[in-house]
Amino acid sequence: MPRKIIFTGLLMLFLLTGCWDIKEIEDVGIVTGMGLDVNEEKDELTMINQYVVPARIPTQQSSAQQHSAPYQNISQSGKTFFEIIRNNSLESNRPPNYTHLKSILASTALFQKERADQVIDLFIRDHEFRRTTPVFLTKDPVLDILNTEPAKELFPSIQIKSLSENFQKNNQNPTNLSIGDLSQLISENKSFLIPGITLNEGKIKSSGAGIIDAESSNYVGWIDVEDMEGVRYIHNTVQGGFIYLDEEKVDDGPIILEIKGSNTKFKTKVTGEQLEMTIKIATSTTLAEDWGTGRDVYRKGWKKGIEDASNKVTQGKVEQVLKLAQQEYRIDFLNVSNWVQIHEPEYWEKHEKDWGEIFPDMTFKVEVSTEITDFGTQNFNTE
């Protein structure tokens, strides 16, 4: 009998401990966004934490006129990021909690001054930071962006993250780059792109990408938003978007083709010591919008001229990005080396160390095949 009583008592103690370590949400410093920059005056690093202020989050009961940002940006400077985080305790009893971190926004000035592998060291080493957290780059002041009222979200940090989730809708949007991706690319000694963010007329917008050079591990240049389409085709990440054909490209235009799918294949050829690569892009589209008045989509061959024009437009975008990579920056931020490594393993093994000199002089051919599979549910321009 005593054993049963003792066992029952122990079981109750175990089950009824409940939330013994509970913390009120107001006592936890939940951080949804982080900004990384440099303090030029002090020659130090700057970290901006975007804290959630739970009491300011709108509810159904709150007044419609009551409008106060539900976040607070706290900026601190120091010699290392770890030191800055720990120094938060000197001015607040709410230590930062990064388990809900949605985005990290860094300045180009930071990556110009410091190596990327050194900047992210803390974030891949500390268990509190998730490797899936996306990273972004900006040429604008980081604090200004984190202080900007978001258009459709409560927090600027969440607005920044949500922009990268639209890459299926618009090919000018770069795909996501997480802390884990960043760590892998650096460990593989590859150059790469970090998605860009800018302030445009007071709005947070996606804007191209910044180039990180493998050799220096520093920021070296920027890919403008209109050149991102070429990057997306070479990266083989095009899942949607559109192709715009103006009156100079097609008769009786302009025309918009909606991309339904695209696939990029790479073919290599080695002649002696010369390496050539053919990039073949096959794109499936539909006629999304037609400003022409005389086009008969039931006439045989109506789409031939449009498909040819689309091929030239896409080819031009890809060749423009190759020109930037080979002639302006002379850096393989397009990850072409990956396909050479796969298709020409013997050549790669022999020339891997010389890739930086080989890539700028490499010969590329771009072949594009566009197919229009549909013209929509109704067409005015038929008898």
Salt bridges, closest charged atoms under 4 A:
ASP43 OD1 - LYS113 NZ 2.29
ASP117 OD2 - ARG115 NH2 3.00
ASP121 OD1 - ARG125 NH2 2.72
GLU149 OE2 - HIS67 NE2 3.43
GLU188 OE1 - LYS190 NZ 3.47
GLU229 OE1 - LYS317 NZ 2.98
ASP246 OD2 - LYS249 NZ 3.82
GLU258 OE1 - LYS260 NZ 3.57
GLU273 OE2 - LYS350 NZ 3.31
GLU273 OE1 - HIS351 NE2 2.62
ASP290 OD2 - ARG295 NE 2.80
ASP308 OD2 - LYS304 NZ 2.68
